């Protein structure tokens, strides 16, 4: 494949996905004859803009307000790669807007198991190839329920990674006590809801925790203070350079909630590459990164998590063995060249296929309301919201309202596909406003 042009269509650019995408483009430009352009529906942050400029890659943002420019770019490209997660502007484009003839790949940066970051039948069948970022996504209920016939021709795997070169070669720095670190999203839509409790239950002399990242780090820091744990936990918010922090960690403590949306878990990959043995909870995408007893420990339930920390504290030789295996496994599995080679092969695979027009298969189009767009994003999990709209009497309406009030924490965060996220972009939609009011209320007993 030579001289192919690829459009990367992103909801926005920055953070983990931004690092993955720009690292891949950097490698691709140095080794392949592919031209890249980045199109963001919302904003690209300053760091992403600067890096794209350094690479000489055209980057356009705020294109949700400039649809003609976006559609022209899609039409001109050989391949369109949609970087997917539940973002209101992306779903608005998919559901309401017909795309010109294009070869479309969709790379999911969410696991797809739990709402609001889930897969639907329509979403899987929308692109020419539906690309998973973790083997865990292949176990998502929607994919398991679809017939194997056409699915094998459509679904591919490109494990997400921003590479490991930037954290390779880190050496531990001497320190007192036992230091457990976390880097990533600090929000209970990602963290285990008992993060503070299960961490602090570890009986280890001189135990302290450093937590790097946002968005709700100040709230959780305040919670730690209320629980009398503020001396054990240090919340730093977003950090510019993770290397000195990784060098100071004895263990990477990464207990995530069961319903989290993550896939490759770049922070976990970086910990492995830095030789920091991780402790994770079993059952999620992180279990496809950490091999229990080889490059880290997998605690099978929250009660086992503090015991795993204690086990590593008492066994420094095991920590050294896990550290060495962590570095080698990261090098073998997560180098950026693997991501680049996977996409090179995938682009070659679809290059000879005809372009085709994209329209949402059921109930879409320009007349769909913002609330309907949100319901499409939830797939089979839209039931309580749909029931609320369809209720014919007060009793049925209240039953649906109670189901909405009881939805998990992921529906109450201000971003990541929640109703509040949709309200931010579509503040005039009355149904979305009403759902947000229900989610703000306490569940009735």
PyMOL commands that set and color helices and strands:
alter all, ss='L'
color gray80, all
select helices_A, chain A and resi 15-31+46-55+63-65+67-76+88-96+121-126+135-139+141-145+148-154+165-167+195-200+217-226+243-248+266-273+285-288+302-314+316-333+336-350+370-390+394-405+409-411+419-425+430-440
alter helices_A, ss='H'
color red, helices_A
select strands_A, chain A and resi 4-10+34-40+58-60+79-84+99-102+104-108+113-114+117-118+129-132+155-157+178-183+207-212+233-237+251-254+278-281+296-299+356-358
alter strands_A, ss='S'
color yellow, strands_A
deselect
rebuild
show_as cartoon
